[in-house]
Amino acid sequence: MEFLPHIISKYAEEHTGEETELLYALNRQTNLRTTKPRMLSGKLQGRFLSLIAKLAKPNTILEIGTFTGYSALCLAEGLTENGRLYTIDNNKETNLIAREFINQSPLAGKIKLLEGRAADLIAGLDGPFDLVFIDADKENYAGYYDLVIDKLSSGGLIIADNVLWSGKVADESAKKDSETEALDAFNKMVHNDSRVENILVPLRDGLMMARKK
């Protein structure tokens, strides 16, 4: 999954702070043990998420879509001393890997992995959330946004991954599949939501960032 010319991606990673040894090992194991390792955030995006979380200093983070736990571990680096991160995924196999590596982290006590359907589990979480990261089934992004926006604290952030979808959302000449259409509609919805200020960052496969006013 090449989003930028290799030479640019390589240069960017070489001039970005290093991931921890645990994250490096998780990256390798994800590539060895899963069928879609490209779903991993990876070093560049992971360091970006970590930095954003450290700047925001959230008390509570909600992640929708755990995969193997890489992004959860990155985001948790910015939690306050008594902060908490809830991460939700319905995939039992990748959850096993996520738990394995989360349990090795010094941040393990701050991270709670919830297994099940995100829509059902979000309804049972009270919030408020200071940061929400959406990286799950693309056709339900708008639904997840609607479920969390009222639980987001004032000044809180929503970050959604893969919103460029390999550039397909911007290709007006191409026939759009259901996921591309859903992401395009989601981007437009966030951009037109007067409750937030937003920016679409073309980092890797695109991050939509929205700050609640």
C-alpha positions as CSV (number, residue, x, y, z in Angstrom):
1,M,0.0,0.0,0.0
2,E,2.1,2.9,-1.3
3,F,0.6,6.3,-0.5
4,L,3.6,8.4,-1.4
5,P,6.7,7.7,-3.5
6,H,8.9,5.3,-1.6
7,I,11.8,7.7,-1.5
8,I,9.5,10.3,0.3
9,S,8.1,7.8,2.7
10,K,11.6,6.5,3.5
11,Y,12.9,10.0,4.1
12,A,10.0,10.9,6.3
13,E,10.4,7.8,8.5
14,E,14.2,8.4,8.7
15,H,13.5,11.9,10.1
16,T,10.8,10.8,12.6
17,G,11.4,9.7,16.2
18,E,11.8,6.0,16.7
19,E,9.0,3.7,17.8
20,T,9.6,1.7,20.9
21,E,11.1,-1.8,20.8
22,L,7.7,-3.2,21.7
23,L,6.0,-1.4,18.8
24,Y,8.7,-2.6,16.5
25,A,8.2,-6.2,17.6
26,L,4.4,-5.8,17.2
27,N,4.9,-4.4,13.7
28,R,7.0,-7.5,12.7
29,Q,4.5,-9.9,14.3
30,T,1.6,-8.3,12.6
31,N,3.3,-8.8,9.2
32,L,4.1,-12.4,10.1
33,R,0.7,-13.4,11.7
34,T,-2.0,-11.5,9.9
35,T,-3.4,-11.6,6.3
36,K,-3.7,-7.8,6.0
37,P,-0.7,-6.3,7.8
38,R,-1.2,-3.0,5.9
39,M,-4.0,-2.2,8.3
40,L,-1.4,-1.4,10.9
41,S,-0.8,2.3,11.5
42,G,3.0,1.9,11.3
43,K,5.8,4.0,12.5
44,L,5.1,7.4,10.8
45,Q,1.4,7.5,11.6
46,G,1.9,5.9,15.0
47,R,4.4,8.7,16.0
48,F,1.9,11.2,14.7
49,L,-0.9,9.8,16.9
50,S,1.4,9.6,19.9
51,L,2.4,13.3,19.4
52,I,-1.2,14.4,19.0
53,A,-2.2,12.5,22.2
54,K,0.7,14.0,24.1
55,L,-0.4,17.5,23.0
56,A,-4.1,16.9,23.9
57,K,-3.3,15.1,27.2
58,P,-6.6,13.2,27.2
59,N,-8.1,11.7,30.3
60,T,-10.2,9.3,28.3
61,I,-9.5,7.9,24.8
62,L,-11.9,5.7,22.7
63,E,-10.5,3.7,19.8
64,I,-13.0,2.1,17.4
65,G,-11.0,-0.7,15.6
66,T,-8.1,-2.2,17.5
67,F,-6.5,-4.6,14.9
68,T,-3.3,-5.7,16.6
69,G,-3.1,-2.9,19.1
70,Y,-0.4,-0.7,17.6
71,S,-2.4,2.5,17.4
72,A,-3.8,1.9,20.9
73,L,-0.3,1.7,22.4
74,C,0.7,4.9,20.5
75,L,-2.3,6.9,21.7
76,A,-2.0,5.6,25.2
77,E,1.5,7.3,25.4
78,G,-0.4,10.7,25.8
79,L,-2.8,9.7,28.5
80,T,-2.8,11.6,31.8
81,E,-1.5,9.8,34.9
82,N,-4.9,8.4,35.7
83,G,-6.1,8.2,32.1
84,R,-7.9,5.4,30.4
85,L,-8.1,4.1,26.8
86,Y,-11.0,1.9,25.6
87,T,-10.4,0.1,22.4
88,I,-13.1,-1.9,20.6
89,D,-12.8,-4.8,18.1
90,N,-14.9,-7.8,17.1
91,N,-12.0,-9.9,15.7
92,K,-11.1,-12.6,18.1
93,E,-7.8,-13.6,16.3
94,T,-6.3,-10.1,16.1
95,N,-7.5,-9.3,19.6
96,L,-5.3,-12.2,20.8
97,I,-2.3,-10.4,19.3
98,A,-3.4,-7.1,20.7
99,R,-3.8,-8.5,24.2
100,E,-0.4,-10.2,24.0
101,F,1.4,-7.0,23.3
102,I,-0.7,-4.7,25.4
103,N,0.0,-6.9,28.4
104,Q,3.8,-6.4,27.8
105,S,3.5,-2.7,27.8
106,P,4.0,-0.5,30.9
107,L,0.8,1.2,29.8
108,A,-1.2,-2.0,30.1
109,G,-3.1,-0.9,33.2
110,K,-4.5,2.1,31.3
111,I,-5.8,0.1,28.3
112,K,-9.0,-1.9,28.2
113,L,-9.8,-4.0,25.1
114,L,-13.5,-4.6,24.6
115,E,-14.5,-7.4,22.3
116,G,-17.8,-7.1,20.4
117,R,-19.8,-4.9,18.0
118,A,-18.6,-1.3,18.4
119,A,-22.1,0.2,18.0
120,D,-23.4,-1.9,20.9
121,L,-20.4,-1.3,23.2
122,I,-20.2,2.5,22.5
123,A,-23.8,2.8,23.8
124,G,-22.7,1.4,27.1
125,L,-19.8,3.8,27.6
126,D,-20.6,7.0,29.4
127,G,-17.7,9.3,28.3
128,P,-16.8,12.1,28.1
129,F,-14.1,11.2,25.7
130,D,-11.3,13.6,25.0
131,L,-10.0,11.8,22.0
132,V,-11.7,9.3,19.7
133,F,-9.8,7.4,17.0
134,I,-12.0,5.7,14.3
135,D,-10.3,3.0,12.3
136,A,-12.9,0.3,11.7
137,D,-15.4,-0.8,9.0
138,K,-15.5,2.2,6.6
139,E,-19.2,2.0,5.8
140,N,-20.1,2.7,9.4
141,Y,-17.8,5.7,10.0
142,A,-20.8,8.2,9.9
143,G,-22.7,6.0,12.4
144,Y,-19.7,5.9,14.8
145,Y,-19.3,9.6,14.5
146,D,-22.9,10.2,15.4
147,L,-22.6,7.8,18.4
148,V,-19.6,9.6,19.9
149,I,-20.0,13.3,19.0
150,D,-22.3,14.0,21.9
151,K,-20.0,12.1,24.3
152,L,-17.0,14.1,23.1
153,S,-15.7,16.7,25.5
154,S,-15.6,20.4,24.5
155,G,-12.3,20.8,22.7
156,G,-12.1,17.0,22.2
157,L,-10.7,15.4,19.0
158,I,-12.1,12.9,16.6
159,I,-9.5,11.3,14.3
160,A,-10.7,9.0,11.5
161,D,-8.2,6.9,9.5
162,N,-8.2,5.9,5.8
163,V,-10.4,8.8,4.7
164,L,-8.6,9.1,1.3
165,W,-9.0,5.4,0.6
166,S,-6.0,5.2,-1.7
167,G,-7.1,8.3,-3.4
168,K,-10.4,6.8,-4.6
169,V,-12.6,9.4,-2.8
170,A,-11.0,12.1,-5.0
171,D,-11.2,10.3,-8.3
172,E,-14.4,11.6,-9.9
173,S,-14.0,9.6,-13.0
174,A,-13.9,6.2,-11.3
175,K,-16.9,4.2,-10.3
176,K,-17.0,4.2,-6.5
177,D,-17.6,1.1,-4.5
178,S,-19.7,1.2,-1.3
179,E,-16.7,1.9,1.0
180,T,-15.5,4.7,-1.2
181,E,-18.9,6.3,-1.3
182,A,-19.3,5.9,2.5
183,L,-16.0,7.6,3.2
184,D,-16.7,10.4,0.7
185,A,-20.0,11.0,2.4
186,F,-18.3,10.9,5.8
187,N,-15.7,13.5,4.8
188,K,-18.4,15.8,3.5
189,M,-20.5,15.3,6.7
190,V,-17.7,16.2,9.0
191,H,-16.6,19.2,6.9
192,N,-20.2,20.5,7.0
193,D,-20.8,19.9,10.7
194,S,-20.9,23.3,12.4
195,R,-20.2,21.7,15.8
196,V,-16.5,21.0,14.8
197,E,-13.6,22.6,13.1
198,N,-11.8,20.1,10.8
199,I,-8.8,19.3,8.7
200,L,-8.1,16.4,6.4
201,V,-4.5,15.5,6.7
202,P,-3.0,13.6,3.7
203,L,-0.8,11.5,6.0
204,R,-0.5,7.9,4.8
205,D,-4.1,7.0,3.7
206,G,-5.6,10.2,5.1
207,L,-6.7,11.3,8.6
208,M,-9.8,13.4,9.1
209,M,-9.3,15.4,12.3
210,A,-12.2,17.2,13.9
211,R,-12.1,19.4,17.1
212,K,-15.4,19.9,18.9
213,K,-16.1,23.6,19.5
